[in-house]
Amino acid sequence: MKQITFVKLMILGGFALALTSCNKSNVEGRLIPKQAGFVLKIDGKALSAKLPWSEIKQNPIFQHMYGDSNLPSSIKSFLDNPASAGVDPSSDFIMFSVQDSLGGYVGFEGKVQDENAFKNFNVQAIKTGTVSEQNGVQFLTGNPVCIGWTKEKFVYILDAPQMAHMDELSARMIRDSITPPVKSSRDVSATCKSIFQLDENNTLAENERFTSLMKDKGDIQFFLNVEQLNKGTATKGPLAVVNLDKFYKGNVTTGILNFENGKMQVDMKSYASDELINIFRKYGGGRITEDMIKRIPGKDMVGFLALHFKPEGIRELIKLSGLDGLVNMGVSKLGFNMDDFIKANQGDIVVGVSDLSVKTDSLRSNNESDSIVRSNKKPSFNFIFAAAIGDKDAFNKLVNAGKNLMKQKVADSVNAPFAFNMNGTYFVLGNSKANVDKYLGDEKTDFEFINKISGEPFAGYANLQAMF
């Protein structure tokens, strides 16, 4: 009797272990390396129901691309009907990026619906490609792309050596808008083949945070691993002395986007290191001040960020970065100390943009005989930064330090590109004196989204339609 009971317990324990393992794993990440810094999953079936391909084909951008006489016939056939490429348009599609010692690469995965059609489409698209087979997987290589597929699954791998030079490229583009060529030493075929040979424990299939994301449904899901994105990045300049590892460690953000009735709803989760979480727990929480949002001037809100925090947490974050000594030395030269900075802030900050539009200015050539008039389009908007004042005397020290610092930068305060003012409650900085005065006045707007963010310590809003 005891032996039978023991056997039953062993069987039940095995089932329990199997169920636990299943709960911590997922199938979507099976062909995604665990080093992936970014993953985007698209629910083809859900999006096809909300935005049919027939409607996409009516878009002017689509029609302009389709009308290109240089467009290969295989691509035009795909634009007519995506299924002609042998893919299942109603399946899930996944895009991911991996940064490594050779720069990085981007992957794109989906479901194969017709293996022969898929092969024919890609052979026509990459006419100089080389076809091979390994362990039942077919490959088509035409640098910088390699495609691998089975009867059920396909993976596109695109070499992206620029990932190792993002800082250099950004600096060069800011300087002269010229992007220097980046040479690659990657064997893209070997990289593509390695994707199909990955052990499950080296993929996102066993990543608990990715698994948690995949359990929920959404039109679009994304996974952002900040720690992986910053691994091996050489910090230069003043940031070289900052201990950023403690901010990156365990830093992951996941999100779900759903499109409903003309609106995009986003649900996000953030993960951080134990050190950061302890600081957030101790100094976070509370509620944003709705009055600060309602004061943002303008008829049409474009976007805002509102934050409530305990100012003492700033000191802990600076200590975590290892810059406390340097910061204390710097602010003392400006005429205040960290205690003044902390006392000056109430812990409420709002940044807002409203009434975005594009204005066209007419510019005439400097040559008087030249009658050519050029149109110059510039964005026009209202910008506001507001902070709740804590200790008034301490805040005055910050304001005076700011004035002294800007004297050499902006000699003519009348033509300065910004304005600021304050009362006993708020300090406000904006791109015009009129906006600053409106914010400090009595006029308020009860925006319709206020009730959705009430009681939260952090809130944001973005009107993407207005931005587009």
C-alpha positions in Angstrom: 0.0 0.0 0.0 2.8 2.4 0.9 4.7 1.5 -2.3 1.6 2.3 -4.4 1.1 5.6 -2.6 4.8 6.5 -3.2 4.5 5.7 -6.9 1.4 7.9 -7.2 3.2 10.7 -5.5 6.2 10.3 -7.9 3.8 10.5 -10.9 2.0 13.5 -9.5 5.3 15.2 -8.8 6.4 14.6 -12.4 3.2 16.1 -13.7 3.6 19.1 -11.4 7.2 19.6 -12.6 6.2 19.3 -16.2 3.4 21.9 -15.8 5.7 24.3 -13.9 8.3 24.0 -16.7 5.6 24.7 -19.3 4.5 27.8 -17.5 8.0 29.2 -17.6 8.6 28.5 -21.3 7.1 29.6 -24.6 7.1 28.4 -28.2 7.4 31.9 -29.8 11.0 32.4 -28.6 12.3 29.0 -29.8 14.2 30.6 -32.7 15.2 33.8 -31.0 18.7 34.0 -29.3 18.5 34.9 -25.6 20.9 37.8 -26.4 18.2 39.6 -28.4 17.8 43.2 -27.3 14.6 43.9 -29.1 11.7 41.7 -30.2 8.5 42.7 -32.0 5.6 40.2 -32.4 2.7 41.0 -34.8 -0.6 39.1 -34.7 -1.3 38.8 -38.4 -4.8 37.3 -37.9 -5.9 40.1 -35.6 -4.5 42.9 -37.7 -5.8 41.5 -40.9 -9.3 41.5 -39.4 -9.0 45.2 -38.4 -7.1 46.4 -41.5 -7.7 44.1 -44.5 -5.0 44.1 -47.2 -7.5 45.4 -49.7 -7.7 48.7 -47.6 -3.9 48.9 -47.4 -3.7 48.7 -51.2 -5.7 51.9 -51.4 -3.1 53.9 -49.4 -1.3 56.5 -51.6 2.1 55.4 -50.3 1.3 51.8 -51.3 0.0 52.8 -54.7 3.1 55.0 -55.3 5.4 52.1 -54.5 3.3 49.7 -56.6 3.5 52.0 -59.6 7.3 52.0 -59.7 8.3 50.7 -63.1 11.6 49.3 -61.6 9.7 47.1 -59.1 10.5 43.4 -59.7 7.6 41.2 -60.8 8.1 38.9 -57.7 7.6 41.9 -55.4 4.7 43.2 -57.3 3.1 39.8 -57.1 3.6 39.8 -53.3 2.0 43.3 -53.0 -1.0 42.0 -55.0 -1.3 39.0 -52.6 1.1 38.3 -49.8 0.1 34.6 -49.8 1.7 34.3 -53.2 5.1 34.4 -51.4 4.2 31.2 -49.7 3.8 32.8 -46.3 0.7 32.6 -44.0 -0.5 36.2 -43.7 -2.8 35.3 -40.8 0.0 33.8 -38.7 2.3 35.5 -36.1 5.3 37.5 -37.4 8.3 38.2 -35.2 11.2 40.6 -35.8 14.2 40.6 -33.5 17.7 42.2 -33.3 20.9 40.9 -31.7 24.0 43.0 -31.0 27.3 41.2 -31.0 31.1 41.6 -31.6 30.5 42.0 -35.3 27.9 44.7 -35.0 24.6 42.9 -35.0 21.9 41.4 -37.1 18.1 41.5 -37.5 15.8 38.5 -37.9 12.3 38.2 -39.2 10.3 35.0 -38.7 6.9 33.7 -39.8 4.9 30.6 -40.8 5.4 28.9 -44.2 2.1 28.1 -45.9 3.4 26.7 -49.2 7.1 25.6 -49.2 7.5 25.5 -53.0 5.9 29.0 -53.5 8.1 30.4 -50.7 11.3 29.0 -52.3 10.3 30.2 -55.8 9.5 33.7 -54.5 12.8 34.1 -52.7 14.9 32.6 -55.5 13.4 35.2 -57.8 13.9 38.0 -55.3 17.6 37.1 -54.7 18.7 35.9 -58.2 22.4 35.7 -57.3 21.7 33.7 -54.1 23.2 30.3 -53.2 20.9 27.5 -52.2 22.0 24.9 -49.6 20.5 22.4 -47.2 21.5 21.3 -43.7 19.7 19.0 -41.2 16.4 19.3 -43.1 16.5 23.1 -43.3 16.9 24.9 -46.6 19.0 28.1 -46.9 19.3 30.8 -49.5 22.2 33.1 -49.1 22.8 36.4 -50.9 24.8 38.8 -48.7 23.9 40.6 -46.6 20.8 38.3 -46.3 20.3 34.7 -45.6 16.9 32.9 -45.5 16.3 29.6 -43.8 13.1 27.6 -43.9 11.4 24.4 -43.2 7.9 23.2 -44.1 6.5 25.1 -41.1 8.8 28.1 -40.4 11.0 30.7 -42.1 13.7 33.0 -40.7 15.3 35.9 -42.6 18.6 37.1 -41.2 19.9 40.5 -42.3 23.5 41.5 -41.4 23.6 44.9 -39.6 27.3 45.8 -38.8 26.2 49.4 -38.2 25.0 48.4 -34.7 28.6 48.4 -33.5 29.1 52.0 -34.7 25.9 53.7 -33.7 27.6 56.4 -31.6 30.1 57.1 -34.4 27.4 57.3 -37.0 25.2 59.6 -34.9 28.1 62.0 -34.3 29.0 61.9 -38.0 25.5 62.5 -39.2 25.1 65.4 -36.8 28.3 66.9 -38.1 27.8 66.6 -41.9 24.9 64.3 -42.6 27.2 61.8 -44.3 27.0 58.2 -43.1 30.4 56.4 -43.4 30.4 53.0 -44.9 30.6 50.1 -42.5 32.4 46.9 -43.6 31.1 43.6 -42.4 33.1 40.4 -41.7 30.0 38.3 -40.8 29.3 35.0 -42.4 25.5 35.6 -42.6 24.9 32.1 -43.8 26.6 30.7 -40.6 24.5 33.0 -38.5 21.3 32.0 -40.1 22.1 28.3 -39.7 23.0 28.8 -36.0 19.5 30.1 -35.4 18.0 26.7 -36.3 20.7 24.9 -34.1 20.1 26.8 -30.9 19.6 24.9 -27.7 16.4 25.9 -26.0 18.2 27.2 -23.0 20.0 29.7 -25.2 16.8 31.1 -26.6 14.0 33.3 -25.3 11.8 30.2 -25.0 13.0 29.9 -21.4 13.0 33.6 -20.6 10.3 34.1 -17.9 9.7 37.7 -18.7 9.3 37.0 -22.4 7.0 34.0 -21.5 4.9 36.3 -19.3 4.5 38.6 -22.3 3.6 35.8 -24.7 0.8 34.6 -22.4 -1.1 37.8 -23.0 -2.8 38.5 -26.3 -2.3 41.7 -28.3 -2.2 43.0 -31.9 1.5 43.9 -31.4 3.8 42.8 -28.5 7.3 44.1 -27.9 10.2 43.1 -25.6 13.1 45.5 -25.0 16.1 44.3 -23.1 18.1 47.4 -22.2 20.9 45.4 -20.5 21.6 43.4 -23.7 21.4 46.6 -25.9 24.1 48.3 -23.9 26.4 45.3 -23.4 29.8 46.1 -24.9 28.9 49.7 -25.5 31.9 51.9 -24.8 30.9 55.0 -22.9 32.8 58.0 -23.9 33.2 61.6 -22.7 31.7 62.7 -19.3 29.5 59.6 -19.1 32.6 57.4 -18.9 32.7 58.0 -15.1 29.1 57.0 -14.6 28.4 53.5 -13.2 25.6 52.8 -15.8 25.7 49.0 -15.3 23.6 49.3 -12.2 21.0 51.1 -14.2 21.1 48.6 -17.1 21.2 45.4 -15.1 17.9 43.5 -15.4 16.3 46.4 -17.2 13.6 45.0 -19.4 10.4 46.6 -20.7 7.6 44.7 -22.3 4.4 46.0 -23.9 1.2 45.1 -25.6 -0.4 47.4 -28.3 -4.1 47.0 -29.3 -5.9 49.0 -31.9 -9.6 49.5 -31.1 -12.0 52.0 -32.6 -9.4 54.3 -33.9 -7.3 54.3 -30.7 -4.1 52.6 -29.8 -4.0 51.2 -26.3 -0.7 50.3 -24.7 -0.1 48.2 -21.6 3.5 48.1 -20.4 5.6 46.4 -17.7 9.1 47.4 -16.6 11.7 45.3 -14.8 14.8 46.6 -13.1 17.6 45.6 -10.8 17.0 45.0 -7.1 18.9 48.2 -6.2 16.7 50.3 -8.5 13.5 48.6 -7.3 14.4 49.3 -3.7 14.9 53.0 -4.5 11.6 53.1 -6.4 9.7 51.4 -3.6 11.2 53.7 -1.0 10.9 57.0 -2.9 8.2 56.3 -5.5 4.4 56.1 -5.2 2.0 58.9 -4.5 -0.1 60.7 -7.0 0.5 63.1 -9.9 -1.0 66.5 -9.4 -3.9 66.8 -11.9 -4.0 70.6 -11.5 -0.6 70.8 -13.2 -1.9 69.0 -16.2 -5.1 71.0 -16.5 -3.1 74.2 -16.6 -1.2 73.3 -19.8 -2.3 76.0 -22.3 -3.7 75.3 -25.8 -6.8 73.7 -27.3 -5.3 70.5 -28.6 -3.0 68.4 -26.4 -0.2 66.7 -28.4 1.5 65.0 -25.5 2.6 65.2 -21.9 4.5 63.4 -19.1 3.6 63.9 -15.5 5.6 62.5 -12.6 5.3 62.4 -8.8 8.3 61.3 -6.6 10.0 61.9 -3.3 12.9 64.3 -4.0 15.1 62.5 -1.5 15.3 59.7 -4.1 17.4 61.9 -6.4 20.2 61.7 -3.9 20.1 57.9 -3.9 20.1 57.7 -7.7 23.1 59.9 -7.9 24.9 57.8 -5.3 24.1 54.7 -7.3 25.7 56.2 -10.3 28.9 57.0 -8.3 28.7 60.7 -9.2 27.7 62.0 -5.8 31.1 63.6 -5.1 31.4 65.2 -8.6 27.8 66.5 -8.4 28.3 68.0 -5.0 31.4 69.8 -6.2 29.6 71.1 -9.3 26.5 72.4 -7.6 28.5 74.1 -4.9 30.2 76.2 -7.6 26.7 77.3 -8.7 25.8 78.6 -5.3 23.7 75.8 -3.8 24.1 72.2 -2.5 22.2 68.9 -2.9 20.1 69.6 0.3 19.0 72.9 -1.3 18.0 71.1 -4.5 16.0 68.4 -2.7 14.3 70.9 -0.4 13.4 73.2 -3.4 11.4 70.4 -5.1 8.0 69.3 -4.1 8.3 66.2 -6.2 5.8 67.0 -9.0 7.0 67.6 -12.6 5.0 68.1 -15.8 6.2 68.5 -19.4 3.6 69.2 -22.1 3.3 70.1 -25.8 0.1 71.4 -27.4 -1.3 73.0 -30.5 1.1 71.5 -33.0 1.0 72.9 -36.5 3.2 73.5 -39.5 3.8 77.1 -40.6 5.2 78.0 -44.0 7.6 81.0 -44.3 8.5 82.5 -47.6 12.3 83.2 -48.0 13.6 85.3 -50.9 17.2 85.0 -52.2 19.7 87.5 -51.0 20.4 88.4 -54.7 18.0 91.3 -55.4 17.8 90.3 -59.1 16.7 86.8 -58.1 12.9 86.6 -57.9 12.9 83.0 -56.6 11.0 82.6 -53.4 11.5 79.5 -51.4 9.1 78.0 -48.9 10.4 77.0 -45.5 8.2 74.8 -43.3 8.6 75.0 -39.6 6.7 73.3 -36.7 4.8 75.6 -34.3 3.7 74.4 -30.9 3.3 75.4 -27.2 5.9 73.9 -24.8 5.7 73.9 -21.0 7.9 72.6 -18.3 6.5 73.0 -14.8 7.8 71.9 -11.3 6.0 72.2 -8.0 8.0 74.4 -5.5 8.9 73.0 -2.1 11.0 75.4 0.0 10.9 78.8 -1.6 14.2 80.1 -0.4 16.0 76.9 -1.6 14.2 77.2 -5.0 15.3 80.9 -5.3 18.9 79.6 -5.1 18.3 77.3 -8.0 16.7 80.1 -10.1 19.5 82.5 -9.3 22.1 79.9 -10.3 20.2 79.3 -13.6 20.1 83.0 -14.3 23.9 83.4 -13.7 24.6 80.3 -15.8 22.5 81.7 -18.8 23.9 85.2 -18.7 26.7 84.3 -21.0 24.5 82.0 -23.2 21.6 84.4 -23.8 22.7 88.0 -23.5 19.4 89.5 -24.7 16.6 88.1 -22.5 14.0 89.9 -24.7 14.8 87.7 -27.7 15.6 84.6 -25.8 13.9 81.4 -27.2 12.3 80.7 -23.9 10.6 82.4 -20.9 10.1 81.5 -17.3 8.2 82.7 -14.2 7.0 81.4 -10.9 4.5 82.0 -8.1 4.5 80.5 -4.7 3.4 77.1 -6.0 4.9 76.5 -9.5 8.0 77.2 -11.5 7.2 77.3 -15.2 9.4 77.4 -18.3 8.0 77.7 -21.8 8.8 78.7 -25.3 6.9 82.0 -24.9 6.0 84.4 -22.1 2.3 84.2 -23.1 2.3 80.4 -22.5 4.1 80.8 -19.1 1.6 83.5 -18.0 -1.4 81.3 -19.1 -0.1 78.4 -17.1 0.2 80.5 -13.9 -3.2 82.0 -14.5 -6.7 80.8 -13.6 -7.7 79.1 -16.8 -7.8 75.3 -16.8 -8.8 72.5 -19.2 -10.5 69.4 -18.0 -9.0 67.0 -20.6 -11.1 63.8 -21.3 -8.2 61.5 -20.4 -7.7 62.9 -16.9 -10.0 60.3 -15.2 -7.9 57.5 -16.8 -4.6 58.6 -15.1 -6.0 59.8 -11.8 -4.2 58.5 -8.7 -1.1 57.3 -10.6 2.5 58.3 -9.7 3.4 58.5 -13.4 1.3 59.3 -16.5 1.8 60.1 -20.1 -0.3 60.9 -23.2 0.6 61.1 -26.9 -1.8 62.1 -29.7 -0.1 60.2 -32.5 -2.7 61.3 -35.1 -1.8 65.0 -34.4 2.0 64.2 -34.7 1.6 62.4 -38.0 
